[in-house]
Amino acid sequence: MNQLISHIANPQLKTIAEKFITGVRITPEEGLALYESADLSMLSLLAVAVKKRLSGNNVFFNHNFHIEPTNKCVYNCKFCSYHKSANDPESWEYSHEEIIDIVKKFDDKPVTEVHIVGGAHPDHDVWYWGSLIKKIKKHRPEIHIKAFSAVEIDYMTKKAGLTIENGLKILKDSGLNSIPGGGAEIFDEELRKEICGEKPDAEQWLSIHETAHKLGIKSNATMLYGHLETYTHRIDHLDRLRKLQDRSNGFNCFIPLKFKKANNKMSALGEVGVIEDLKNYAVSRLFLDNFPHIKAYWPMIGKEAAQLALLFGVDDMDGTIDDTTKIYSMAGADEKNPSMTTEQLSNLITQAGYKPIERDSYYNIIKEL
């Protein structure tokens, strides 16, 4: 590491690199400099050093599956390939009974988490979704339920005429364990209005997660990148997350989510390449010094790119999935039928030089492989 620093010609980048050695937090201006000026080799070395300081040689994954209850949604975001209106012939909506049938398919499998996220259905409130959670817990009490983005929680709670805090309490009392990070998109107010102006704004997204954290509900955080945003927008987004984590310490991990171009109103933009993906993982790891984990969501970027991301600060590979998500395949992701076995995940991790760790939803170690 010291040899790397001695070869850095840019004085600002040299100062930034020295901060990582001494454990000093970088500023938003310095984060922007990493995006704009640092080369991939520097980003990789620094991000891996930070990753190893936080989680050693471990790379995590879990046994999980997804349930997407509906693609009917009151919002119509420009980047979304998943949304359908209620009367669209391609829309779907699973009943509680159909969802429980999906859960039952995994009765003989050692899954530890079910991830539930979908559209903000126009007709269903927090009581409806709380009832579903109770039914899942009744059938499989030990499973961790990670469910409903902040955008879904905002809608279902307001539909019931309740405050966000009361809505979250109902969900928690029903058996909700944690919430995913979807719906964050990009926090910049003007850009957010342009790409998803109907959704709750950044302040509301952050407030919902902060309220959840105060109630003891852990969550994840995301950022949609590779569309109309600039590096300044990305750093602003990361900075708002870092400030909330300073206050609440309730985020488990951060997941960069890549814009995919198929079947949406922003398709003409195309997609950024893998170099930009890797740069974004590294800067995220370096800037979010109070986030314990950075996740590469392999159904979105593909298995090979996710494996490369392990060399840029990533320490989590999500889970086995078992072909239970359509959100990114509908947007044109390479993984059309996303599923990996424990052995396949372990091989990807060991080939990158790390130790595979099966975890629970709070990153407690279940098994070292």
ABEGO torsion letter per residue (X at the ends): XAAAAAABABAAAAAAAAAAAAGBBBBAAAAAAAAAABBAAAAAAAAAAAAAAAAEABBBBBBBBBBBABABBABBBAABAABBBAABAABBBBBAAAAAAAAAAAAABABABBBBBBBBBAABBAAAAAAAAAAAAAABAABBBBBEBAAAAAAAAAAAGBBAAAAAAAAAAAGBABBBABGAEBABAAAAAAABAABBBAAAAAAAAAAAAAAGBBBBBBBBBGBABBAAAAAAAAAAAAAAAAAAGABABBBBBBBBABGBAAAAAEBBBAAAAAAAAAAAAAABAABABBBBBAAAAEAAAAAAAAAAGBABAEBAGGGABAAAAAAGBABABBBBBAAAAAAAAAAAGBBBBBBBAAGBBABBX
